[in-house]
């Protein structure tokens, strides 16, 4: 059973997924690409998801190897350090 800290982290991830989904609901890709506010909001959600995923214990991550945990964590580096290369199609 996950610890209270892990449970909170998983909640944060799920919450940011729900927020990002809410932000883009009903938008076409073109509308999303052209709406900088939404693009930034979704990118920020993904950045937080990336950071939170780094805090999860490896035992918990091993329970579901189908989730690309390493890629999820690495994506945050792109959002933070290579932000000029982040395009809507990558988000």
Secondary structure, DSSP 8 states (H G I E B T S, - for coil): ---HHHHHHHHHHHHHHHHHHHHHTT--HHHHHH-HHHHHHHHHHHHHHHHHHHHS-HHHHHTTTTS-HHHHHHHHHHHHHSGGG--TTT-
